[in-house]
Amino acid sequence: MDRKMANRKLIRLSQLKSKLAAANLEEIDWVTFGVIVKKITPQSANNGRTFSIWRLNDLRDLSQCVSLFLFGDVHKEHWKTDQGTV
């Protein structure tokens, strides 16, 4: 993990909103981690394609969640991922 994180900045999910407002994250090599705390049953978009929605949290501030929408190949590959997975 130390090797993978070398020269990267950790931004907690619960801090992401404030960091996006205060810093230009496009110029920083950053990483975040999240736990799937809720999965919505796969939905169908207006175009007929199926997608998933995950709610992610860093377990530091349970009131701060990020919704992640999975479409296309990402949805097909990961929609069965278990709640509680990091």
N, C-alpha and C positions, 0 to 999 in steps of 0.2 A: 504494500500500500504506500509506503514511503516513496518508493521509486515512481509509482504512478502519480503521486501528488507533488512531486518535485516541481518547483517553479509555478505552481498553480495556487490560486487563492480559494479557500473554502468559504462559501457563502451559504449560511443556513437558510432553509426554505422560509423560516419565520422572519428572516431579515431581507428576503428578496425584494419585496415591494419598496422598502426604504432605500435599498442599494440601487435599484433601477432608477429611482428618482434623483439620487445624489451622485451617481458615478456613470461614466460611459463604459458599460460592461463589455461592449464590443472590442475595446482595446485591451482587455484583461483576459488572461487565460484562467478561467474560474470553473469551479465544479460545485455541485450541490448533491445532497443525498436526501432521499425521502422514503417513507414507508407508506405502502398502500393502505390507507385507513378505511377506505370505502370504495366499492366498485358498483357502478350503475349497470344494470342489465344492458347488454348491447342493444343499440338503437338503430333505426334505419333513417338515413338522411332523405331529403326530398328527391335526390337523384337515385334512390334505391340502394345505395351503398351502405354497408353496416359499419358502425364505429362504436368505440367504447369510451367511457369517461371514468377516470380514476381520480380520487381525491387523495393527495399526498400530504404528509406532515412530517416534520423532523422530530416530533415527540418532545420538543422543548416547550412549545406554546401551542396547545391543542386548538386554540381558537383561530390559528393562522394556517389555513390549508391552501394548497394550489391544486386547481383542476387541470388534469392532463387529458387531452382528447387524442385518441389513437385512431388513425384512419389507414386505409389501404393495407399494404404489406405489414406494417407495424401492428395494426389491429389483428390481422390474420395470424401473425406469429405469437403475439403476446396476450390475447384476450382471455386465455385460460389461467394466467398468472394468478396465484392465490393472494387474497387479502392478507396483509401482514408481511408481505415480501418487501425487502429493502431494494 
